[in-house]
Amino acid sequence: MTEQLEYGRKILDAQPFSKLVGVEIDSFERGRITLRLPLRPDHMQHLGIVHGGVTATLADMAIAFAGGSRLGNVVTLEFKLNLIRPGRGEAMLARGEVLSLGRRQAVCRAEIYSVEDGEEKLCAAAQGTMAKVEGSGPVPRIET
């Protein structure tokens, strides 16, 4: 396991909300991440598709992890989400990457896919701005 992947998993483990939702990290390197969410009945809305809030959570997490891997501790300043098609199947994937990097901010994007019978389908696209924050959390920061 890479140092970056181990670090990302420690961050997830320190976030009660991430544990509640059930998000996992598939891969993580500087500026890029792939998150996986095995779907459960409580991720669905009344029509049997993934709730938009779940998709938004994955988008926010993917852009935050991507930006944070370059800037250190970050918070989301803003993000936009385009919902393209309903999520369904056995899992959701979120792939995030840094598009532009400054000293204190990063513009990042994410694509969110549903996985059904092993096939990935694009469900949403997001773009957002991450801002560096001072201080440290419960997980010591690795060098960015």
N, C-alpha and C positions, 0 to 999 in steps of 0.2 A: 504494500500500500504506500502511495506517495505521501510525503509530508503534508502537501496541500490537501489531499483527500482526507487524511486523518484529522487535520485541523478543521475542515468543514464539518466533519461528523461530530467533533467535539462541540462546535457551535450549535448544531442542530440539537444535540443532547442537552445543551444548556437552555434551550428555548421551550418552555412548557407548551406554547401554542403549536410549535412544529411537531412535538410528540403527540398532541391531541389529534392533529390532522393526519399524521402518519407519513410525513414526507421523508424520503430517503435520498441520499446522494449516490448517483451512478458513477459520475466522473467529475473531476474538478482539477483545473489547472489555472494558472494566472490568467485572468480575463475571460474565462469560459467555465461554464458549469452545465451539467445535466442532472436535473432532479427527477425522481420517480415517485409517483403516488399510486400505490395499489388501491384500487377503488373498493369502497365498502358501501353498504346501503345508506349509511348516514352522510355520504357525500352527495347524494342525489336529491333532486327536488321532486315535486309531486308528479311530474310527467315521466319520471324514470331516467332523466338525464342528469349529468353532473351540474350541480348548482353553480351559477356564475360567480358566486363568492369564492368557491373552491378554485376556479380557474384564475380569478384575480389574485388569490393568495399565491398560487404557483408562479404567476407572472412577477409579482412583487418580490418573491423570494429569489427567483432566478436573476433578476436584474440587480438585486441587492448583493447577492453572493458574488456575481461577476464584478461589480464595481468595488466591493469590499476587498476582493482579492488583489486589487491594484492600489487602493487608497488606504486600507486599514479599516477601522470601524466607521461605518456609514449609516445614514438614515435616508429614507426615500423623501426627496423634495416633491416630486410629482411623477405620475405616470399615466399613460393613456393605454387603453385596452380596446382592441377591436375583436369582438366575438364573431367568429366566422361560421362555425357549425357547432352543434351540440356535442359535448363530450359523452362518451359511452364506452363500454367494454370493460376490460380487466384492469387498465391502468391509464394514468395520464403522465406525460413527460413534459418537462419544461427545459428548454435549452436557452441559456442566457449568455450574452457576450458583451464586452465593452466595445463601443463604437468610437468614442472620443474620450480622451483622458487629459485632465488638467491637474493642477496641484491640489485643489480642494473639491473638485466635482468630476463626475464621470457620467457620460450619457451612454446608456446601455439599452439593449433590446432583448426580447425573449420571444420565442415561438413555443406555443403549447400544443401538444399533440395528444389525441386519444389513441389508445392501443386496443384494437379489437381483433381477436383471432390472429395476433401477431402482426397485423398491419397498422401502420401509423397513418393518422389523418390529421392534418392541420386544423386546429379548433380555434386558435386565437393568436393574435400578434400584439406585442406590447413594446412600448418604448418609454424610458423614464430617466430621470436625473437623480443620481446619488450624491450626497454631500458628506464629506469627511467630518467626523466628530472627534473631539479630543477625549481623552480618558480611555480606560480599558474596562472591559466587561469581565465576566467570570472565566473566560478562556484567554490565556495569554496570546497576544498577537504574534503571528509569524512575520518575518521580514517581507515586505511587499517590494 
